[in-house]
Amino acid sequence: MTNQHNHSILRAARLLRRSRYAVALTGAGISTPSGIPDFRSPGTGLWESVDPFLVASIYAFRRNPDAFYDWIRPLAKVMFTARPNPGHRALARLEAGDYLKAVITQNIDALHQEAGSREVLEVHGHLRSATCMDCYRVQPTDDLLAAFLSSDDVPGCPHCGGVLKPNVVLFGEQLPFDVVNAAMAHIRSADLLLIAGSSLEVIPISQLPLRVHRRGGRLIVVNLTPTSADDVADVVIHGNVAEVLPRIADACIG
């Protein structure tokens, strides 16, 4: 790493040590080192070869759930074999050391929990359960997973036979109310927001850094590419989160 990166890492660690209530906000970029593709990277992003509104909107799902499942099945296979990388584990270490109060994540891969983070707010949902589009019963996906990954069938409700939709937030759907309320409570308390692996392009989560900044809170950005928060952040590190976050955690914890 460059000397500038080293200086920024030490400054980020100082800010975390001095903060009273630090919160992390993570996006797809924290999981790409685990092998899970993000959405917008040229050549590898999930939206490179498909229109998200044709496969990943609630309107498209209702019309043609087969297209959604054909798209998400390969991604789900990657997610369920992926393991936390050093970036995930660094955030868990910071939480265990009381340098971090919570992780607000846009990811649906549950790698933060697997790494050991306890307070994780999944604002875009998760794959651990699914809801029937006909009878609205919620079904755990544990028993359905093997069949789903090994077949081309659309998962059906065991109660009524309706189409099951995983409890992830599709385009056109509202974010989960309880989760967002909990996340906003953390944001209102935060005097520091650590943004890790998020391009900050998806509203309303992209507006959270500005909320913290307007209240006088500090911002740390760790992301490969520039973000909308760079101009107001106290520390900006354009680098691999799996390399940078462990060094910040080491500098905090020793």
Contacts in CASP RR format, 6 or more apart in sequence:
PFRMAT RR
TARGET T0000
AUTHOR 0000-0000-0000
METHOD contacts of the structure
MODEL  1
MTNQHNHSILRAARLLRRSRYAVALTGAGISTPSGIPDFRSPGTGLWESV
DPFLVASIYAFRRNPDAFYDWIRPLAKVMFTARPNPGHRALARLEAGDYL
KAVITQNIDALHQEAGSREVLEVHGHLRSATCMDCYRVQPTDDLLAAFLS
SDDVPGCPHCGGVLKPNVVLFGEQLPFDVVNAAMAHIRSADLLLIAGSSL
EVIPISQLPLRVHRRGGRLIVVNLTPTSADDVADVVIHGNVAEVLPRIAD
ACIG
1 9 0 8 1.000
1 243 0 8 1.000
1 244 0 8 1.000
1 247 0 8 1.000
5 237 0 8 1.000
5 239 0 8 1.000
5 244 0 8 1.000
8 235 0 8 1.000
8 236 0 8 1.000
8 237 0 8 1.000
9 237 0 8 1.000
9 244 0 8 1.000
9 247 0 8 1.000
9 248 0 8 1.000
9 251 0 8 1.000
10 251 0 8 1.000
11 234 0 8 1.000
11 235 0 8 1.000
12 194 0 8 1.000
12 220 0 8 1.000
12 222 0 8 1.000
12 235 0 8 1.000
12 237 0 8 1.000
12 248 0 8 1.000
12 251 0 8 1.000
13 248 0 8 1.000
13 251 0 8 1.000
13 252 0 8 1.000
15 192 0 8 1.000
15 218 0 8 1.000
15 220 0 8 1.000
15 234 0 8 1.000
15 235 0 8 1.000
16 22 0 8 1.000
16 94 0 8 1.000
16 99 0 8 1.000
16 100 0 8 1.000
16 192 0 8 1.000
16 194 0 8 1.000
16 220 0 8 1.000
16 248 0 8 1.000
16 252 0 8 1.000
17 99 0 8 1.000
17 252 0 8 1.000
19 99 0 8 1.000
19 191 0 8 1.000
19 192 0 8 1.000
19 218 0 8 1.000
20 191 0 8 1.000
21 101 0 8 1.000
21 186 0 8 1.000
21 189 0 8 1.000
21 190 0 8 1.000
21 191 0 8 1.000
21 192 0 8 1.000
22 94 0 8 1.000
22 99 0 8 1.000
22 100 0 8 1.000
22 101 0 8 1.000
22 190 0 8 1.000
22 191 0 8 1.000
22 192 0 8 1.000
22 193 0 8 1.000
22 194 0 8 1.000
23 100 0 8 1.000
23 101 0 8 1.000
23 102 0 8 1.000
23 103 0 8 1.000
23 104 0 8 1.000
23 186 0 8 1.000
23 187 0 8 1.000
23 189 0 8 1.000
23 190 0 8 1.000
23 192 0 8 1.000
23 193 0 8 1.000
23 194 0 8 1.000
24 91 0 8 1.000
24 94 0 8 1.000
24 100 0 8 1.000
24 102 0 8 1.000
24 103 0 8 1.000
24 104 0 8 1.000
24 193 0 8 1.000
24 194 0 8 1.000
24 195 0 8 1.000
24 196 0 8 1.000
25 103 0 8 1.000
25 104 0 8 1.000
25 105 0 8 1.000
25 193 0 8 1.000
25 194 0 8 1.000
25 195 0 8 1.000
25 196 0 8 1.000
25 198 0 8 1.000
25 205 0 8 1.000
25 208 0 8 1.000
25 209 0 8 1.000
26 91 0 8 1.000
26 103 0 8 1.000
26 104 0 8 1.000
26 105 0 8 1.000
26 106 0 8 1.000
26 107 0 8 1.000
26 112 0 8 1.000
26 195 0 8 1.000
26 196 0 8 1.000
26 197 0 8 1.000
26 198 0 8 1.000
27 105 0 8 1.000
27 106 0 8 1.000
27 107 0 8 1.000
27 196 0 8 1.000
27 197 0 8 1.000
27 198 0 8 1.000
27 199 0 8 1.000
28 36 0 8 1.000
28 37 0 8 1.000
28 38 0 8 1.000
28 39 0 8 1.000
28 106 0 8 1.000
28 107 0 8 1.000
28 197 0 8 1.000
28 198 0 8 1.000
28 199 0 8 1.000
29 38 0 8 1.000
29 196 0 8 1.000
29 197 0 8 1.000
29 198 0 8 1.000
29 223 0 8 1.000
29 224 0 8 1.000
29 241 0 8 1.000
30 85 0 8 1.000
30 87 0 8 1.000
30 88 0 8 1.000
30 105 0 8 1.000
30 107 0 8 1.000
30 111 0 8 1.000
30 196 0 8 1.000
30 197 0 8 1.000
30 198 0 8 1.000
30 241 0 8 1.000
30 242 0 8 1.000
30 245 0 8 1.000
31 38 0 8 1.000
31 82 0 8 1.000
31 85 0 8 1.000
31 88 0 8 1.000
31 107 0 8 1.000
31 109 0 8 1.000
31 111 0 8 1.000
32 38 0 8 1.000
32 41 0 8 1.000
33 85 0 8 1.000
33 86 0 8 1.000
33 87 0 8 1.000
33 240 0 8 1.000
33 241 0 8 1.000
33 242 0 8 1.000
34 82 0 8 1.000
34 83 0 8 1.000
34 84 0 8 1.000
34 85 0 8 1.000
34 88 0 8 1.000
34 109 0 8 1.000
34 111 0 8 1.000
35 78 0 8 1.000
35 82 0 8 1.000
36 75 0 8 1.000
36 78 0 8 1.000
36 79 0 8 1.000
36 82 0 8 1.000
36 109 0 8 1.000
37 44 0 8 1.000
37 45 0 8 1.000
37 46 0 8 1.000
37 75 0 8 1.000
37 78 0 8 1.000
38 44 0 8 1.000
38 45 0 8 1.000
38 46 0 8 1.000
38 199 0 8 1.000
39 45 0 8 1.000
39 46 0 8 1.000
39 47 0 8 1.000
39 52 0 8 1.000
40 47 0 8 1.000
40 199 0 8 1.000
40 201 0 8 1.000
42 48 0 8 1.000
46 52 0 8 1.000
46 75 0 8 1.000
50 71 0 8 1.000
52 171 0 8 1.000
53 59 0 8 1.000
53 60 0 8 1.000
53 171 0 8 1.000
54 60 0 8 1.000
54 67 0 8 1.000
55 67 0 8 1.000
55 68 0 8 1.000
55 70 0 8 1.000
55 71 0 8 1.000
56 68 0 8 1.000
56 71 0 8 1.000
56 72 0 8 1.000
56 170 0 8 1.000
56 171 0 8 1.000
57 170 0 8 1.000
57 171 0 8 1.000
57 172 0 8 1.000
58 170 0 8 1.000
58 171 0 8 1.000
58 172 0 8 1.000
58 173 0 8 1.000
59 172 0 8 1.000
60 67 0 8 1.000
60 68 0 8 1.000
61 68 0 8 1.000
61 165 0 8 1.000
61 170 0 8 1.000
62 133 0 8 1.000
65 133 0 8 1.000
65 154 0 8 1.000
65 163 0 8 1.000
65 165 0 8 1.000
66 154 0 8 1.000
68 170 0 8 1.000
69 148 0 8 1.000
69 154 0 8 1.000
69 155 0 8 1.000
70 152 0 8 1.000
72 166 0 8 1.000
73 148 0 8 1.000
73 149 0 8 1.000
73 152 0 8 1.000
76 127 0 8 1.000
76 148 0 8 1.000
76 149 0 8 1.000
77 149 0 8 1.000
79 108 0 8 1.000
79 109 0 8 1.000
79 127 0 8 1.000
80 145 0 8 1.000
80 149 0 8 1.000
82 109 0 8 1.000
82 111 0 8 1.000
83 111 0 8 1.000
83 114 0 8 1.000
84 92 0 8 1.000
84 111 0 8 1.000
84 112 0 8 1.000
84 114 0 8 1.000
84 115 0 8 1.000
84 116 0 8 1.000
85 111 0 8 1.000
85 242 0 8 1.000
86 242 0 8 1.000
86 243 0 8 1.000
86 245 0 8 1.000
86 246 0 8 1.000
87 115 0 8 1.000
87 196 0 8 1.000
87 241 0 8 1.000
87 242 0 8 1.000
87 245 0 8 1.000
87 246 0 8 1.000
88 111 0 8 1.000
88 112 0 8 1.000
88 114 0 8 1.000
88 115 0 8 1.000
88 117 0 8 1.000
89 115 0 8 1.000
89 116 0 8 1.000
89 246 0 8 1.000
90 245 0 8 1.000
90 246 0 8 1.000
90 248 0 8 1.000
90 249 0 8 1.000
91 100 0 8 1.000
91 103 0 8 1.000
91 112 0 8 1.000
91 115 0 8 1.000
91 117 0 8 1.000
91 196 0 8 1.000
91 245 0 8 1.000
91 249 0 8 1.000
92 112 0 8 1.000
92 115 0 8 1.000
92 116 0 8 1.000
92 117 0 8 1.000
93 249 0 8 1.000
93 253 0 8 1.000
94 100 0 8 1.000
94 248 0 8 1.000
94 249 0 8 1.000
94 252 0 8 1.000
94 253 0 8 1.000
95 101 0 8 1.000
95 102 0 8 1.000
95 103 0 8 1.000
95 116 0 8 1.000
95 117 0 8 1.000
95 118 0 8 1.000
95 119 0 8 1.000
96 116 0 8 1.000
97 253 0 8 1.000
99 252 0 8 1.000
99 253 0 8 1.000
100 194 0 8 1.000
101 119 0 8 1.000
101 186 0 8 1.000
101 189 0 8 1.000
101 190 0 8 1.000
102 119 0 8 1.000
102 120 0 8 1.000
102 121 0 8 1.000
102 183 0 8 1.000
102 186 0 8 1.000
103 112 0 8 1.000
103 117 0 8 1.000
103 119 0 8 1.000
103 120 0 8 1.000
103 121 0 8 1.000
104 121 0 8 1.000
104 123 0 8 1.000
104 183 0 8 1.000
104 186 0 8 1.000
104 187 0 8 1.000
104 205 0 8 1.000
104 208 0 8 1.000
105 112 0 8 1.000
105 120 0 8 1.000
105 121 0 8 1.000
105 122 0 8 1.000
105 123 0 8 1.000
105 124 0 8 1.000
106 123 0 8 1.000
106 124 0 8 1.000
106 198 0 8 1.000
106 202 0 8 1.000
106 205 0 8 1.000
107 122 0 8 1.000
107 124 0 8 1.000
108 122 0 8 1.000
108 124 0 8 1.000
108 125 0 8 1.000
108 126 0 8 1.000
108 127 0 8 1.000
108 168 0 8 1.000
110 122 0 8 1.000
110 126 0 8 1.000
110 127 0 8 1.000
110 128 0 8 1.000
112 120 0 8 1.000
113 120 0 8 1.000
119 186 0 8 1.000
121 179 0 8 1.000
121 182 0 8 1.000
121 183 0 8 1.000
121 186 0 8 1.000
122 176 0 8 1.000
122 179 0 8 1.000
123 169 0 8 1.000
123 175 0 8 1.000
123 176 0 8 1.000
123 179 0 8 1.000
123 180 0 8 1.000
123 183 0 8 1.000
123 205 0 8 1.000
124 168 0 8 1.000
124 169 0 8 1.000
124 175 0 8 1.000
125 167 0 8 1.000
125 168 0 8 1.000
125 169 0 8 1.000
125 176 0 8 1.000
125 179 0 8 1.000
126 167 0 8 1.000
126 168 0 8 1.000
127 141 0 8 1.000
127 166 0 8 1.000
127 167 0 8 1.000
127 168 0 8 1.000
128 140 0 8 1.000
128 141 0 8 1.000
128 142 0 8 1.000
128 167 0 8 1.000
129 138 0 8 1.000
129 139 0 8 1.000
129 140 0 8 1.000
129 141 0 8 1.000
129 166 0 8 1.000
129 167 0 8 1.000
130 138 0 8 1.000
130 139 0 8 1.000
130 141 0 8 1.000
130 144 0 8 1.000
130 155 0 8 1.000
130 164 0 8 1.000
130 165 0 8 1.000
130 166 0 8 1.000
130 167 0 8 1.000
131 137 0 8 1.000
131 138 0 8 1.000
131 139 0 8 1.000
131 164 0 8 1.000
131 165 0 8 1.000
131 167 0 8 1.000
132 139 0 8 1.000
132 156 0 8 1.000
132 157 0 8 1.000
132 159 0 8 1.000
132 160 0 8 1.000
132 161 0 8 1.000
132 162 0 8 1.000
132 163 0 8 1.000
132 164 0 8 1.000
132 165 0 8 1.000
133 162 0 8 1.000
133 163 0 8 1.000
133 164 0 8 1.000
133 165 0 8 1.000
134 157 0 8 1.000
134 160 0 8 1.000
134 161 0 8 1.000
134 162 0 8 1.000
134 163 0 8 1.000
135 157 0 8 1.000
135 159 0 8 1.000
135 160 0 8 1.000
135 162 0 8 1.000
137 157 0 8 1.000
137 159 0 8 1.000
137 160 0 8 1.000
138 167 0 8 1.000
139 157 0 8 1.000
139 158 0 8 1.000
139 159 0 8 1.000
139 164 0 8 1.000
141 148 0 8 1.000
141 166 0 8 1.000
144 155 0 8 1.000
144 164 0 8 1.000
147 153 0 8 1.000
147 155 0 8 1.000
148 155 0 8 1.000
154 163 0 8 1.000
154 164 0 8 1.000
155 163 0 8 1.000
155 164 0 8 1.000
156 162 0 8 1.000
156 163 0 8 1.000
156 164 0 8 1.000
157 163 0 8 1.000
157 164 0 8 1.000
169 175 0 8 1.000
169 176 0 8 1.000
175 204 0 8 1.000
183 208 0 8 1.000
187 193 0 8 1.000
187 208 0 8 1.000
187 211 0 8 1.000
187 212 0 8 1.000
190 212 0 8 1.000
190 217 0 8 1.000
191 212 0 8 1.000
191 216 0 8 1.000
191 217 0 8 1.000
191 218 0 8 1.000
192 212 0 8 1.000
192 217 0 8 1.000
192 218 0 8 1.000
192 219 0 8 1.000
192 220 0 8 1.000
193 208 0 8 1.000
193 209 0 8 1.000
193 212 0 8 1.000
193 217 0 8 1.000
193 218 0 8 1.000
193 219 0 8 1.000
193 220 0 8 1.000
194 220 0 8 1.000
194 222 0 8 1.000
195 209 0 8 1.000
195 219 0 8 1.000
195 220 0 8 1.000
195 221 0 8 1.000
195 222 0 8 1.000
195 223 0 8 1.000
195 227 0 8 1.000
195 229 0 8 1.000
195 233 0 8 1.000
196 222 0 8 1.000
196 223 0 8 1.000
196 241 0 8 1.000
196 245 0 8 1.000
197 222 0 8 1.000
197 223 0 8 1.000
197 224 0 8 1.000
197 241 0 8 1.000
198 205 0 8 1.000
198 206 0 8 1.000
198 223 0 8 1.000
198 227 0 8 1.000
199 223 0 8 1.000
199 225 0 8 1.000
199 227 0 8 1.000
200 206 0 8 1.000
200 209 0 8 1.000
200 227 0 8 1.000
200 228 0 8 1.000
200 229 0 8 1.000
201 228 0 8 1.000
206 228 0 8 1.000
209 219 0 8 1.000
209 228 0 8 1.000
209 229 0 8 1.000
209 232 0 8 1.000
209 233 0 8 1.000
210 229 0 8 1.000
210 232 0 8 1.000
212 218 0 8 1.000
212 219 0 8 1.000
213 219 0 8 1.000
213 229 0 8 1.000
213 232 0 8 1.000
218 234 0 8 1.000
219 229 0 8 1.000
219 232 0 8 1.000
219 233 0 8 1.000
219 234 0 8 1.000
219 235 0 8 1.000
220 233 0 8 1.000
220 234 0 8 1.000
220 235 0 8 1.000
220 237 0 8 1.000
221 227 0 8 1.000
221 229 0 8 1.000
221 230 0 8 1.000
221 233 0 8 1.000
221 235 0 8 1.000
221 236 0 8 1.000
221 237 0 8 1.000
222 237 0 8 1.000
222 239 0 8 1.000
222 241 0 8 1.000
222 244 0 8 1.000
222 245 0 8 1.000
222 248 0 8 1.000
223 237 0 8 1.000
223 238 0 8 1.000
223 239 0 8 1.000
223 241 0 8 1.000
224 238 0 8 1.000
224 239 0 8 1.000
224 240 0 8 1.000
224 241 0 8 1.000
225 238 0 8 1.000
226 238 0 8 1.000
230 236 0 8 1.000
237 244 0 8 1.000
END
